[in-house]
Amino acid sequence: MATQTTQQPDVTTSMTVIDGHALRIPMFQLLDQDGVPHPDVTLPELDKELALKMFSTMQFIRVLDERMIAAQRQGRISFYLSSLGEEAASIGSAAALQFEDMIMGQYREQGSLAFRGFSVEQFMNQLFSNAKDLGKGRQMPVHYGCAELNFMTISSPLGTQIPQATGYAFGQKQAGEGHCTLVYFGEGAASEGDFHAGLNMASVLKVPAIFFCRNNGYAISTPVAEQLAGDGIAPRGVGYGMKTIRVDGNDILAVYAATQEARRLAVEENEPVLIEAMSYRMAGHSTSDDPTGYRTRDEENAWRDKCPLKRFRQYLLSKGWINEADTDAQQQQVKEAVLAALKEAEQVPVPHIDEIIADVYDTPTQQLQQQLEALKAHVRKYPDAYPKTSQGVK
């Protein structure tokens, strides 16, 4: 069996000092901030039906985010994470995948899930952790997951999905069915060790994985300039010997085209790809965060002109695929549907308490049974602190 050896570098008698600050990777863009294609660009093939699905998903997510932030402020849900200003990154990339491809999210990918077909009722059931929630009420709000839609359940620990994506993609490579895995994360998560381990493994093993970094400017309250000294996240892909694309994350057509090419490289050539989508987090990190403590209104307003929804809307208007009246009417319908689903979901009882251990093992262990009985005793002792639907406790 032949032994693989590391390719030897070229030899020089002159010392070479590489300036890491000199490496500048350009950002791929097709539409300017007014939704006008740049001269002489080749736009991706995008039929009207797909374009309108992408746009309607963007509208839905914008309404969902606004309504659920308000619901959290009213005390109706405990927590929420908005994707305001980043809708193009998740929806444009999801649109470029095949349905059978696996998606692993972080927690601003509700657009990808909605594009795959997650209904407004399913969103609400998860956010209210009720008995109809696919996760049986075990997760925090916004930690979605749906096996039927090939969307892996989101975990709270930052970056854990990155090496998991490498492993899943390795399995897809072994299966040889032409599928890939796309994993999302923020530039803050790229400071975690899991990022480096996941990318290195993917590059060495040549797996069909797309690592999609949403560089939205802030890791909670820490700006990019205080996180790293280099030219963003994209050069790290180059450092691991990986195909790399930097794209305007507010330009949905550019994101779509970049992800199409990344998928081709991943599936046809078993080349993992790092995509860095440059965007901006318009909302706070979460409903627990107040961004006015670390950035100015002027900064936020400067980015509002680059809004991805506004940009794509202008493009579709220029093509005659939508008009103002119908678009406004559709948005009003979405608002009504979201509000109706919210009111219905908050009336659904919480899951039965036995669901906590129902499918952890085929047959719950004695230790789990003992823990469940102790929990029931605790609920009986303090009934006023728990939902009156009582979760099956008598």
C-alpha positions in Angstrom: 0.0 0.0 0.0 1.4 3.4 -1.0 2.2 5.8 1.7 0.9 9.4 1.3 3.5 12.1 1.9 3.1 15.8 2.3 3.9 17.7 -0.8 7.3 19.4 -0.3 7.4 23.2 -0.7 9.4 25.0 -3.3 12.8 26.0 -2.2 14.1 29.6 -2.2 17.4 31.1 -1.1 15.6 34.3 -0.3 13.7 34.6 3.0 10.0 35.0 2.4 7.8 36.7 5.1 4.2 36.4 4.3 2.2 39.4 5.5 -1.2 38.1 6.7 -2.6 41.6 6.6 -1.9 41.8 2.8 -4.3 39.0 2.0 -7.6 40.5 0.9 -10.3 38.3 -0.5 -12.9 40.1 -2.6 -16.6 39.9 -2.0 -18.8 38.5 -4.8 -21.8 40.7 -5.5 -24.4 40.7 -8.4 -27.0 43.3 -7.2 -26.1 46.7 -5.9 -27.9 47.9 -2.8 -30.7 49.3 -5.0 -31.4 45.9 -6.5 -29.8 46.7 -9.9 -27.5 44.1 -11.5 -24.0 45.2 -12.0 -23.0 45.8 -15.7 -21.9 42.7 -17.6 -22.7 40.2 -14.8 -24.1 36.8 -15.5 -27.1 36.3 -13.2 -27.9 32.7 -12.0 -30.7 30.9 -13.8 -33.7 31.6 -11.6 -37.2 31.1 -12.8 -40.1 33.2 -11.6 -41.6 30.5 -9.4 -38.4 30.0 -7.4 -37.7 33.7 -7.2 -41.2 34.4 -5.7 -40.8 31.5 -3.3 -37.5 33.0 -2.0 -39.1 36.5 -1.7 -42.3 35.2 0.1 -40.1 33.3 2.5 -38.1 36.5 3.2 -41.4 38.3 3.9 -42.6 35.6 6.2 -39.4 35.5 8.2 -39.4 39.3 8.6 -42.9 39.2 9.9 -42.2 36.2 12.1 -39.2 37.9 13.7 -41.0 41.1 14.4 -44.1 39.4 15.8 -42.1 37.1 18.1 -39.9 39.8 19.5 -43.1 41.6 20.4 -44.5 38.4 21.9 -41.4 38.0 24.1 -41.7 41.6 25.3 -45.3 40.8 26.2 -44.1 37.8 28.3 -45.8 35.2 26.0 -42.6 33.4 25.1 -39.4 33.3 27.1 -36.7 34.0 24.5 -36.2 34.8 20.8 -33.3 35.3 18.3 -34.0 37.4 15.2 -32.5 37.0 11.8 -33.4 40.6 10.9 -31.1 41.8 8.1 -29.7 38.3 7.4 -32.6 36.7 5.6 -30.9 36.6 2.2 -28.0 34.5 3.6 -30.1 31.6 4.9 -32.8 31.7 2.2 -30.5 32.2 -0.7 -28.3 29.3 0.3 -31.1 26.9 1.1 -32.7 27.6 -2.3 -29.4 26.4 -4.0 -29.4 23.0 -2.2 -31.2 19.8 -3.1 -34.0 18.8 -0.6 -32.0 15.7 0.4 -29.0 17.7 1.4 -28.6 18.0 5.2 -28.8 21.5 6.9 -27.2 22.1 10.3 -28.1 25.4 11.7 -26.9 27.7 14.5 -29.8 30.0 15.5 -30.6 32.5 12.8 -31.6 30.0 10.1 -35.3 30.1 10.4 -35.3 31.2 6.7 -33.7 28.0 5.6 -36.2 25.9 7.5 -39.2 27.9 6.2 -37.9 27.6 2.7 -37.8 23.8 3.2 -41.5 23.8 4.2 -41.6 24.3 8.0 -45.1 25.7 8.6 -46.1 28.7 10.6 -47.9 26.3 13.0 -44.7 24.3 13.5 -42.7 27.4 14.2 -45.2 28.5 16.8 -45.4 25.1 18.5 -41.7 25.0 18.9 -41.5 28.6 20.2 -44.2 27.9 22.8 -42.8 24.4 23.7 -46.3 22.9 23.6 -47.5 19.4 23.2 -47.4 19.7 19.4 -43.8 20.7 19.3 -41.6 18.2 17.4 -39.0 18.5 20.1 -41.6 17.8 22.8 -40.9 21.0 24.6 -37.4 20.1 25.5 -35.6 22.9 23.8 -35.4 26.6 24.2 -37.3 28.7 21.6 -35.6 29.0 18.2 -33.8 25.6 18.6 -35.7 24.1 15.7 -35.3 20.7 14.1 -37.2 18.6 11.6 -36.1 15.2 10.4 -38.6 15.2 7.6 -37.1 18.3 6.2 -33.5 17.2 6.6 -32.8 20.0 9.1 -30.7 18.8 12.1 -32.0 20.0 15.5 -30.1 23.1 16.7 -27.9 22.9 19.8 -27.1 25.8 22.1 -23.4 25.2 22.6 -21.6 27.4 20.1 -19.9 25.6 17.2 -20.7 22.0 18.0 -22.5 21.6 14.7 -19.3 22.2 12.7 -17.4 19.0 13.3 -20.7 17.2 13.3 -21.3 18.4 9.8 -17.9 17.0 8.8 -18.8 13.6 10.2 -22.3 13.6 8.5 -20.8 14.7 5.2 -18.2 11.9 5.5 -21.1 9.5 5.8 -22.7 11.0 2.7 -19.5 10.6 0.8 -19.4 6.9 1.8 -23.0 6.4 0.7 -22.2 7.9 -2.7 -25.7 9.2 -3.3 -24.7 12.7 -4.4 -25.7 14.7 -1.3 -23.9 17.2 0.8 -24.2 18.9 4.2 -24.4 22.7 4.7 -23.6 24.0 8.2 -24.3 27.6 9.3 -22.4 29.5 12.0 -21.5 33.0 12.9 -18.0 34.6 12.8 -18.0 34.5 16.6 -18.4 30.7 16.5 -15.4 30.6 14.2 -13.3 31.5 17.3 -14.3 28.1 18.8 -12.0 25.2 18.6 -14.7 23.1 17.0 -14.5 25.4 13.9 -10.8 24.6 13.3 -11.2 20.9 14.1 -14.2 20.6 11.8 -12.6 22.4 8.8 -9.3 20.6 9.1 -11.0 17.2 9.2 -13.2 18.1 6.2 -10.3 19.3 4.1 -8.1 16.2 4.9 -11.0 13.7 4.4 -12.3 15.6 1.3 -16.0 15.5 2.4 -19.0 17.1 0.6 -19.5 19.8 3.2 -20.3 23.5 2.8 -19.3 25.7 5.8 -21.4 28.8 5.7 -20.2 31.6 8.0 -22.6 34.5 8.5 -20.3 37.4 9.3 -22.8 39.8 10.8 -20.3 42.1 12.5 -20.9 41.1 16.1 -20.4 38.1 18.4 -23.0 39.2 20.9 -21.4 42.6 21.9 -17.9 41.9 20.5 -17.3 43.6 17.1 -15.3 41.8 14.5 -12.3 44.1 14.9 -11.9 42.8 18.4 -12.3 39.2 17.5 -9.6 38.8 14.8 -6.8 40.6 13.2 -6.9 39.1 9.7 -9.2 39.6 6.8 -12.3 38.0 8.2 -13.0 34.3 8.2 -12.5 33.5 4.5 -8.6 33.3 4.7 -9.0 30.5 7.3 -10.5 28.3 4.6 -7.5 29.0 2.4 -5.2 28.1 5.3 -6.9 24.7 5.6 -6.5 24.1 1.9 -10.2 24.5 1.3 -12.1 26.1 -1.6 -13.3 29.5 -0.4 -15.9 32.1 -1.5 -16.6 35.5 0.1 -20.1 36.8 -0.9 -22.3 39.7 -0.1 -24.7 38.2 2.4 -27.3 40.8 1.7 -27.5 40.0 -2.1 -29.7 36.9 -2.3 -28.8 36.3 -6.0 -25.1 36.3 -5.2 -25.7 34.0 -2.2 -27.7 31.6 -4.4 -25.0 31.5 -7.1 -22.2 31.1 -4.6 -24.0 28.2 -2.8 -24.8 26.6 -6.2 -21.1 26.5 -7.1 -20.1 25.4 -3.6 -22.6 22.5 -3.8 -21.2 21.5 -7.2 -17.6 21.4 -5.8 -18.8 19.5 -2.7 -20.8 16.8 -4.5 -19.0 16.4 -7.8 -15.4 16.9 -6.6 -15.7 16.0 -2.9 -14.2 19.4 -2.1 -15.4 21.1 1.1 -16.1 24.8 0.7 -16.1 27.7 3.1 -18.5 30.5 2.3 -18.2 33.8 4.2 -21.4 35.8 3.8 -20.9 39.5 4.8 -23.9 41.0 6.4 -25.0 42.9 9.5 -27.1 41.9 12.5 -29.8 44.5 12.6 -31.4 43.3 15.8 -29.8 42.5 19.1 -28.0 39.2 19.6 -31.2 38.0 21.3 -34.2 39.4 23.2 -31.8 39.3 26.2 -29.5 41.8 24.6 -29.5 45.6 24.3 -27.3 46.6 21.3 -27.4 50.3 22.2 -24.8 49.6 24.8 -22.1 48.8 22.2 -23.1 50.3 18.9 -24.7 53.5 17.6 -28.0 54.2 15.9 -26.1 55.8 13.0 -24.3 52.6 12.4 -27.5 50.6 12.3 -29.2 53.1 10.0 -26.3 53.0 7.6 -27.0 49.3 7.1 -30.7 49.7 6.7 -30.1 51.0 3.2 -28.5 47.6 2.4 -31.5 45.7 3.6 -31.7 42.3 1.7 -35.5 42.3 1.5 -35.6 45.8 0.1 -32.9 45.0 -2.4 -34.5 41.8 -3.7 -37.9 43.5 -3.8 -36.6 46.2 -6.0 -35.0 43.6 -8.4 -38.3 41.7 -8.7 -40.3 44.9 -9.3 -37.9 45.9 -12.1 -38.5 42.5 -13.7 -42.2 42.9 -13.4 -42.6 39.7 -11.4 -44.3 41.5 -8.5 -46.1 44.8 -8.0 -46.4 47.0 -4.9 -50.1 46.4 -4.2 -49.9 42.6 -4.4 -46.7 42.5 -2.3 -48.2 44.7 0.4 -51.4 42.5 0.4 -49.3 39.4 0.7 -47.4 40.8 3.7 -50.7 41.7 5.4 -51.9 38.1 4.9 -48.7 36.8 6.4 -49.1 39.0 9.4 -52.6 37.7 10.0 -51.5 34.1 9.6 -48.6 34.5 12.0 -50.9 36.2 14.6 -53.6 33.5 14.3 -51.0 30.7 14.6 -49.5 32.4 17.7 -52.9 32.7 19.4 -53.6 29.0 18.7 -50.2 27.7 19.8 -50.3 29.4 23.1 -53.5 27.6 24.0 -52.1 24.1 23.4 -51.2 22.4 26.6 -47.6 21.6 27.5 -46.2 18.1 26.8 -47.1 15.3 29.3 -44.4 15.1 31.9 -43.6 11.5 31.0 -42.4 12.7 27.5 -39.2 13.9 29.2 -37.8 10.3 29.2 -40.2 8.6 26.7 -37.7 8.2 23.9 -34.3 8.7 25.5 -34.0 4.9 25.6 -36.2 2.1 24.1 -37.0 1.2 27.7 -36.3 3.9 30.3 -33.7 3.0 32.8 -34.4 2.6 36.5 -32.4 5.7 37.2 -34.4 7.8 34.8 -37.7 6.4 36.3 -36.5 7.4 39.7 -35.5 10.9 38.5 -39.0 11.3 36.9 -40.8 10.3 40.1 -38.6 12.8 42.1 -39.6 15.5 39.6 -43.3 14.7 39.9 -43.0 14.9 43.6 -41.4 18.3 43.3 -44.2 19.5 41.0 -46.8 18.3 43.5 -45.1 20.1 46.3 -44.9 23.4 44.4 -48.0 23.3 42.0 -48.2 27.1 41.7 -44.8 27.3 40.1 -45.8 25.0 37.2 -48.4 25.1 34.4 -51.9 24.4 35.6 -52.3 21.8 32.8 -50.0 20.0 35.3 -48.2 17.8 32.7 -50.0 14.6 33.9 -49.0 15.0 37.6 -51.6 14.0 40.1 
